[in-house]
Amino acid sequence: MPLIRIPQVVELDVLPRFDGLQLDQIVTPETPEAFSQARDELLRWPQVGFDTESKPTFKVGELSTGPHLIQFASLEKAYLFKVGADGCSEAVSAVLQSGRVLKVGFGLSSDRSRLRNRLGLEIRHFIDLGTTLRYQGKKGQVGLRGAVAAVLGMRVSKSRSVSTSNWSNRSLSDAQRLYAANDAYAALRVFLALGENAERVLQDRIVPTKGHDS
Protein backbone atom coordinates (compact mmCIF):
# COMPACT_ATOMS: atom_id res chain seq x y z
CA MET A 1 0.00 0.00 0.00
CA PRO A 2 1.28 3.52 -0.74
CA LEU A 3 2.68 5.54 2.12
CA ILE A 4 3.38 9.22 2.65
CA ARG A 5 7.02 9.87 3.48
CA ILE A 6 7.83 12.82 5.72
CA PRO A 7 11.12 14.14 7.12
CA GLN A 8 11.96 13.46 10.75
CA VAL A 9 12.44 16.64 12.75
CA VAL A 10 14.92 16.09 15.57
CA GLU A 11 15.09 19.54 17.18
CA LEU A 12 11.47 19.92 18.22
CA ASP A 13 12.20 22.56 20.86
CA VAL A 14 13.17 25.17 18.29
CA LEU A 15 9.80 24.99 16.52
CA PRO A 16 6.95 27.40 17.26
CA ARG A 17 4.30 26.00 19.56
CA PHE A 18 1.14 24.47 18.16
CA ASP A 19 -1.50 26.34 20.14
CA GLY A 20 -4.54 24.59 18.73
CA LEU A 21 -8.06 25.22 19.95
CA GLN A 22 -8.78 27.31 23.03
CA LEU A 23 -11.18 26.56 25.88
CA ASP A 24 -14.01 28.62 24.37
CA GLN A 25 -13.84 26.37 21.29
CA ILE A 26 -14.28 23.15 23.26
CA VAL A 27 -17.78 21.76 23.76
CA THR A 28 -18.60 19.18 26.42
CA PRO A 29 -22.26 18.12 26.00
CA GLU A 30 -24.13 17.29 29.20
CA THR A 31 -27.70 16.62 28.00
CA PRO A 32 -29.28 14.52 25.23
CA GLU A 33 -30.20 17.74 23.44
CA ALA A 34 -26.62 19.00 23.58
CA PHE A 35 -25.31 15.68 22.29
CA SER A 36 -27.78 15.82 19.40
CA GLN A 37 -26.65 19.33 18.51
CA ALA A 38 -22.99 18.31 18.62
CA ARG A 39 -23.74 15.29 16.42
CA ASP A 40 -25.50 17.44 13.84
CA GLU A 41 -22.64 19.94 13.75
CA LEU A 42 -20.05 17.20 13.29
CA LEU A 43 -21.99 15.49 10.52
CA ARG A 44 -21.78 18.65 8.43
CA TRP A 45 -18.00 18.30 8.02
CA PRO A 46 -16.28 16.10 5.39
CA GLN A 47 -13.47 15.24 7.84
CA VAL A 48 -13.10 15.38 11.62
CA GLY A 49 -10.22 14.61 13.94
CA PHE A 50 -10.84 11.67 16.27
CA ASP A 51 -9.31 10.20 19.42
CA THR A 52 -10.28 8.61 22.74
CA GLU A 53 -8.96 8.80 26.28
CA SER A 54 -9.09 6.13 28.98
CA LYS A 55 -8.32 6.08 32.67
CA PRO A 56 -4.80 4.62 32.87
CA THR A 57 -4.03 1.27 34.44
CA PHE A 58 -1.01 0.94 36.70
CA LYS A 59 -1.24 -2.59 38.14
CA VAL A 60 -0.07 -5.72 36.37
CA GLY A 61 -3.07 -7.54 34.91
CA GLU A 62 -5.43 -4.62 35.47
CA LEU A 63 -7.83 -4.29 32.56
CA SER A 64 -8.79 -0.96 31.10
CA THR A 65 -12.43 0.07 31.46
CA GLY A 66 -12.09 2.73 28.76
CA PRO A 67 -12.75 4.57 26.70
CA HIS A 68 -14.01 7.17 29.15
CA LEU A 69 -13.83 10.10 26.75
CA ILE A 70 -14.36 10.27 23.00
CA GLN A 71 -13.28 13.40 21.21
CA PHE A 72 -13.99 14.77 17.76
CA ALA A 73 -12.69 17.99 16.25
CA SER A 74 -13.68 20.14 13.31
CA LEU A 75 -11.69 23.17 12.17
CA GLU A 76 -13.86 25.32 14.43
CA LYS A 77 -14.55 23.32 17.58
CA ALA A 78 -13.72 20.20 19.54
CA TYR A 79 -16.39 18.03 21.12
CA LEU A 80 -15.62 15.97 24.21
CA PHE A 81 -18.13 13.16 24.71
CA LYS A 82 -18.17 11.59 28.17
CA VAL A 83 -18.95 7.91 27.84
CA GLY A 84 -21.97 6.93 29.88
CA ALA A 85 -23.66 10.33 29.75
CA ASP A 86 -27.27 10.33 28.60
CA GLY A 87 -27.27 10.79 24.83
CA CYS A 88 -23.56 10.10 24.33
CA SER A 89 -23.80 6.63 22.81
CA GLU A 90 -26.32 7.64 20.15
CA ALA A 91 -24.31 10.70 19.12
CA VAL A 92 -21.01 8.82 19.00
CA SER A 93 -22.54 6.00 16.99
CA ALA A 94 -23.96 8.41 14.42
CA VAL A 95 -20.57 10.02 13.80
CA LEU A 96 -18.50 6.84 13.88
CA GLN A 97 -20.91 5.00 11.58
CA SER A 98 -21.23 7.84 9.07
CA GLY A 99 -19.95 6.93 5.63
CA ARG A 100 -19.70 10.59 4.65
CA VAL A 101 -17.60 11.96 7.50
CA LEU A 102 -13.96 10.81 7.38
CA LYS A 103 -12.54 10.19 10.85
CA VAL A 104 -8.82 11.00 11.09
CA GLY A 105 -6.50 10.04 13.92
CA PHE A 106 -3.26 8.42 15.06
CA GLY A 107 -2.77 4.96 16.51
CA LEU A 108 -6.43 4.05 16.21
CA SER A 109 -6.00 0.31 16.74
CA SER A 110 -6.40 0.51 20.53
CA ASP A 111 -9.23 3.05 20.21
CA ARG A 112 -11.12 0.74 17.86
CA SER A 113 -10.60 -2.23 20.16
CA ARG A 114 -11.90 -0.41 23.21
CA LEU A 115 -14.88 1.01 21.36
CA ARG A 116 -15.75 -2.44 20.11
CA ASN A 117 -15.29 -4.20 23.44
CA ARG A 118 -16.99 -1.67 25.71
CA LEU A 119 -19.58 -0.01 23.49
CA GLY A 120 -20.05 -2.53 20.68
CA LEU A 121 -19.19 0.15 18.11
CA GLU A 122 -17.23 -0.16 14.88
CA ILE A 123 -15.76 2.80 13.02
CA ARG A 124 -16.66 3.28 9.38
CA HIS A 125 -14.82 5.53 6.93
CA PHE A 126 -11.62 6.41 8.78
CA ILE A 127 -7.90 6.75 8.20
CA ASP A 128 -5.13 6.09 10.70
CA LEU A 129 -2.31 8.51 9.96
CA GLY A 130 -0.03 6.47 12.19
CA THR A 131 -0.04 3.67 9.63
CA THR A 132 -0.08 6.00 6.62
CA LEU A 133 2.88 8.24 7.44
CA ARG A 134 6.50 7.07 7.51
CA TYR A 135 9.73 8.92 8.12
CA GLN A 136 11.99 9.05 5.09
CA GLY A 137 14.30 6.04 5.07
CA LYS A 138 12.77 4.50 8.20
CA LYS A 139 10.21 1.92 9.18
CA GLY A 140 7.66 2.09 11.95
CA GLN A 141 4.67 4.26 12.67
CA VAL A 142 4.78 8.02 13.07
CA GLY A 143 3.20 9.62 16.12
CA LEU A 144 1.27 12.85 16.44
CA ARG A 145 4.19 14.94 17.70
CA GLY A 146 6.48 13.88 14.88
CA ALA A 147 3.79 14.43 12.25
CA VAL A 148 2.92 17.91 13.50
CA ALA A 149 6.61 18.82 13.47
CA ALA A 150 7.24 17.49 9.95
CA VAL A 151 4.01 18.53 8.26
CA LEU A 152 3.01 21.70 10.12
CA GLY A 153 6.43 22.83 11.30
CA MET A 154 5.16 23.20 14.86
CA ARG A 155 5.78 21.69 18.29
CA VAL A 156 3.10 19.87 20.25
CA SER A 157 3.60 19.96 24.00
CA LYS A 158 2.53 16.68 25.61
CA SER A 159 2.14 16.63 29.38
CA ARG A 160 2.61 13.16 30.85
CA SER A 161 0.82 14.19 34.03
CA VAL A 162 -2.24 15.11 31.97
CA SER A 163 -2.08 12.13 29.61
CA THR A 164 -2.02 9.74 32.57
CA SER A 165 -4.65 11.59 34.58
CA ASN A 166 -8.04 10.17 35.49
CA TRP A 167 -10.19 10.52 32.37
CA SER A 168 -13.17 8.95 34.12
CA ASN A 169 -13.62 11.96 36.41
CA ARG A 170 -17.05 13.49 36.31
CA SER A 171 -15.56 16.93 35.69
CA LEU A 172 -12.44 17.38 33.57
CA SER A 173 -9.83 20.02 34.33
CA ASP A 174 -9.05 22.75 31.81
CA ALA A 175 -5.72 21.03 31.14
CA GLN A 176 -7.47 17.74 30.37
CA ARG A 177 -9.96 19.44 28.06
CA LEU A 178 -7.24 21.21 26.11
CA TYR A 179 -5.14 18.05 25.86
CA ALA A 180 -7.99 15.87 24.62
CA ALA A 181 -9.40 18.45 22.22
CA ASN A 182 -6.11 19.23 20.56
CA ASP A 183 -5.10 15.60 20.10
CA ALA A 184 -8.06 15.29 17.76
CA TYR A 185 -7.66 18.77 16.28
CA ALA A 186 -3.95 18.33 15.52
CA ALA A 187 -4.64 15.09 13.67
CA LEU A 188 -7.17 16.88 11.48
CA ARG A 189 -4.76 19.73 10.78
CA VAL A 190 -2.02 17.30 9.73
CA PHE A 191 -4.36 15.46 7.39
CA LEU A 192 -5.58 18.63 5.71
CA ALA A 193 -2.02 19.94 5.31
CA LEU A 194 -1.03 16.78 3.43
CA GLY A 195 -3.23 17.93 0.57
CA GLU A 196 -2.76 15.98 -2.65
CA ASN A 197 -0.53 13.45 -0.90
CA ALA A 198 -3.45 12.44 1.31
CA GLU A 199 -5.81 12.21 -1.65
CA ARG A 200 -3.33 9.96 -3.42
CA VAL A 201 -3.39 7.31 -0.73
CA LEU A 202 -6.96 7.61 0.53
CA GLN A 203 -8.40 5.02 -1.79
CA ASP A 204 -5.86 2.44 -0.65
CA ARG A 205 -5.48 3.30 3.01
CA ILE A 206 -9.05 4.13 3.94
CA VAL A 207 -11.20 1.40 5.43
CA PRO A 208 -14.03 0.70 2.96
CA THR A 209 -17.59 1.17 4.05
CA LYS A 210 -20.44 -1.21 3.47
CA GLY A 211 -24.01 -0.51 2.60
CA HIS A 212 -25.42 2.97 2.05
CA ASP A 213 -23.73 6.14 3.23
CA SER A 214 -25.38 7.73 6.23
C-alpha positions as CSV (number, residue, x, y, z in Angstrom):
1,M,0.0,0.0,0.0
2,P,1.3,3.5,-0.7
3,L,2.7,5.5,2.1
4,I,3.4,9.2,2.6
5,R,7.0,9.9,3.5
6,I,7.8,12.8,5.7
7,P,11.1,14.1,7.1
8,Q,12.0,13.5,10.7
9,V,12.4,16.6,12.7
10,V,14.9,16.1,15.6
11,E,15.1,19.5,17.2
12,L,11.5,19.9,18.2
13,D,12.2,22.6,20.9
14,V,13.2,25.2,18.3
15,L,9.8,25.0,16.5
16,P,6.9,27.4,17.3
17,R,4.3,26.0,19.6
18,F,1.1,24.5,18.2
19,D,-1.5,26.3,20.1
20,G,-4.5,24.6,18.7
21,L,-8.1,25.2,19.9
22,Q,-8.8,27.3,23.0
23,L,-11.2,26.6,25.9
24,D,-14.0,28.6,24.4
25,Q,-13.8,26.4,21.3
26,I,-14.3,23.1,23.3
27,V,-17.8,21.8,23.8
28,T,-18.6,19.2,26.4
29,P,-22.3,18.1,26.0
30,E,-24.1,17.3,29.2
31,T,-27.7,16.6,28.0
32,P,-29.3,14.5,25.2
33,E,-30.2,17.7,23.4
34,A,-26.6,19.0,23.6
35,F,-25.3,15.7,22.3
36,S,-27.8,15.8,19.4
37,Q,-26.7,19.3,18.5
38,A,-23.0,18.3,18.6
39,R,-23.7,15.3,16.4
40,D,-25.5,17.4,13.8
41,E,-22.6,19.9,13.8
42,L,-20.0,17.2,13.3
43,L,-22.0,15.5,10.5
44,R,-21.8,18.6,8.4
45,W,-18.0,18.3,8.0
46,P,-16.3,16.1,5.4
47,Q,-13.5,15.2,7.8
48,V,-13.1,15.4,11.6
49,G,-10.2,14.6,13.9
50,F,-10.8,11.7,16.3
51,D,-9.3,10.2,19.4
52,T,-10.3,8.6,22.7
53,E,-9.0,8.8,26.3
54,S,-9.1,6.1,29.0
55,K,-8.3,6.1,32.7
56,P,-4.8,4.6,32.9
57,T,-4.0,1.3,34.4
58,F,-1.0,0.9,36.7
59,K,-1.2,-2.6,38.1
60,V,-0.1,-5.7,36.4
61,G,-3.1,-7.5,34.9
62,E,-5.4,-4.6,35.5
63,L,-7.8,-4.3,32.6
64,S,-8.8,-1.0,31.1
65,T,-12.4,0.1,31.5
66,G,-12.1,2.7,28.8
67,P,-12.7,4.6,26.7
68,H,-14.0,7.2,29.2
69,L,-13.8,10.1,26.8
70,I,-14.4,10.3,23.0
71,Q,-13.3,13.4,21.2
72,F,-14.0,14.8,17.8
73,A,-12.7,18.0,16.3
74,S,-13.7,20.1,13.3
75,L,-11.7,23.2,12.2
76,E,-13.9,25.3,14.4
77,K,-14.6,23.3,17.6
78,A,-13.7,20.2,19.5
79,Y,-16.4,18.0,21.1
80,L,-15.6,16.0,24.2
81,F,-18.1,13.2,24.7
82,K,-18.2,11.6,28.2
83,V,-18.9,7.9,27.8
84,G,-22.0,6.9,29.9
85,A,-23.7,10.3,29.8
86,D,-27.3,10.3,28.6
87,G,-27.3,10.8,24.8
88,C,-23.6,10.1,24.3
89,S,-23.8,6.6,22.8
90,E,-26.3,7.6,20.2
91,A,-24.3,10.7,19.1
92,V,-21.0,8.8,19.0
93,S,-22.5,6.0,17.0
94,A,-24.0,8.4,14.4
95,V,-20.6,10.0,13.8
96,L,-18.5,6.8,13.9
97,Q,-20.9,5.0,11.6
98,S,-21.2,7.8,9.1
99,G,-20.0,6.9,5.6
100,R,-19.7,10.6,4.6
101,V,-17.6,12.0,7.5
102,L,-14.0,10.8,7.4
103,K,-12.5,10.2,10.8
104,V,-8.8,11.0,11.1
105,G,-6.5,10.0,13.9
106,F,-3.3,8.4,15.1
107,G,-2.8,5.0,16.5
108,L,-6.4,4.0,16.2
109,S,-6.0,0.3,16.7
110,S,-6.4,0.5,20.5
111,D,-9.2,3.0,20.2
112,R,-11.1,0.7,17.9
113,S,-10.6,-2.2,20.2
114,R,-11.9,-0.4,23.2
115,L,-14.9,1.0,21.4
116,R,-15.8,-2.4,20.1
117,N,-15.3,-4.2,23.4
118,R,-17.0,-1.7,25.7
119,L,-19.6,0.0,23.5
120,G,-20.0,-2.5,20.7
121,L,-19.2,0.2,18.1
122,E,-17.2,-0.2,14.9
123,I,-15.8,2.8,13.0
124,R,-16.7,3.3,9.4
125,H,-14.8,5.5,6.9
126,F,-11.6,6.4,8.8
127,I,-7.9,6.7,8.2
128,D,-5.1,6.1,10.7
129,L,-2.3,8.5,10.0
130,G,0.0,6.5,12.2
131,T,0.0,3.7,9.6
132,T,-0.1,6.0,6.6
133,L,2.9,8.2,7.4
134,R,6.5,7.1,7.5
135,Y,9.7,8.9,8.1
136,Q,12.0,9.1,5.1
137,G,14.3,6.0,5.1
138,K,12.8,4.5,8.2
139,K,10.2,1.9,9.2
140,G,7.7,2.1,12.0
141,Q,4.7,4.3,12.7
142,V,4.8,8.0,13.1
143,G,3.2,9.6,16.1
144,L,1.3,12.9,16.4
145,R,4.2,14.9,17.7
146,G,6.5,13.9,14.9
147,A,3.8,14.4,12.3
148,V,2.9,17.9,13.5
149,A,6.6,18.8,13.5
150,A,7.2,17.5,9.9
151,V,4.0,18.5,8.3
152,L,3.0,21.7,10.1
153,G,6.4,22.8,11.3
154,M,5.2,23.2,14.9
155,R,5.8,21.7,18.3
156,V,3.1,19.9,20.2
157,S,3.6,20.0,24.0
158,K,2.5,16.7,25.6
159,S,2.1,16.6,29.4
160,R,2.6,13.2,30.8
161,S,0.8,14.2,34.0
162,V,-2.2,15.1,32.0
163,S,-2.1,12.1,29.6
164,T,-2.0,9.7,32.6
165,S,-4.6,11.6,34.6
166,N,-8.0,10.2,35.5
167,W,-10.2,10.5,32.4
168,S,-13.2,9.0,34.1
169,N,-13.6,12.0,36.4
170,R,-17.1,13.5,36.3
171,S,-15.6,16.9,35.7
172,L,-12.4,17.4,33.6
173,S,-9.8,20.0,34.3
174,D,-9.1,22.7,31.8
175,A,-5.7,21.0,31.1
176,Q,-7.5,17.7,30.4
177,R,-10.0,19.4,28.1
178,L,-7.2,21.2,26.1
179,Y,-5.1,18.1,25.9
180,A,-8.0,15.9,24.6
181,A,-9.4,18.5,22.2
182,N,-6.1,19.2,20.6
183,D,-5.1,15.6,20.1
184,A,-8.1,15.3,17.8
185,Y,-7.7,18.8,16.3
186,A,-3.9,18.3,15.5
187,A,-4.6,15.1,13.7
188,L,-7.2,16.9,11.5
189,R,-4.8,19.7,10.8
190,V,-2.0,17.3,9.7
191,F,-4.4,15.5,7.4
192,L,-5.6,18.6,5.7
193,A,-2.0,19.9,5.3
194,L,-1.0,16.8,3.4
195,G,-3.2,17.9,0.6
196,E,-2.8,16.0,-2.7
197,N,-0.5,13.5,-0.9
198,A,-3.4,12.4,1.3
199,E,-5.8,12.2,-1.6
200,R,-3.3,10.0,-3.4
201,V,-3.4,7.3,-0.7
202,L,-7.0,7.6,0.5
203,Q,-8.4,5.0,-1.8
204,D,-5.9,2.4,-0.6
205,R,-5.5,3.3,3.0
206,I,-9.0,4.1,3.9
207,V,-11.2,1.4,5.4
208,P,-14.0,0.7,3.0
209,T,-17.6,1.2,4.1
210,K,-20.4,-1.2,3.5
211,G,-24.0,-0.5,2.6
212,H,-25.4,3.0,2.0
213,D,-23.7,6.1,3.2
214,S,-25.4,7.7,6.2
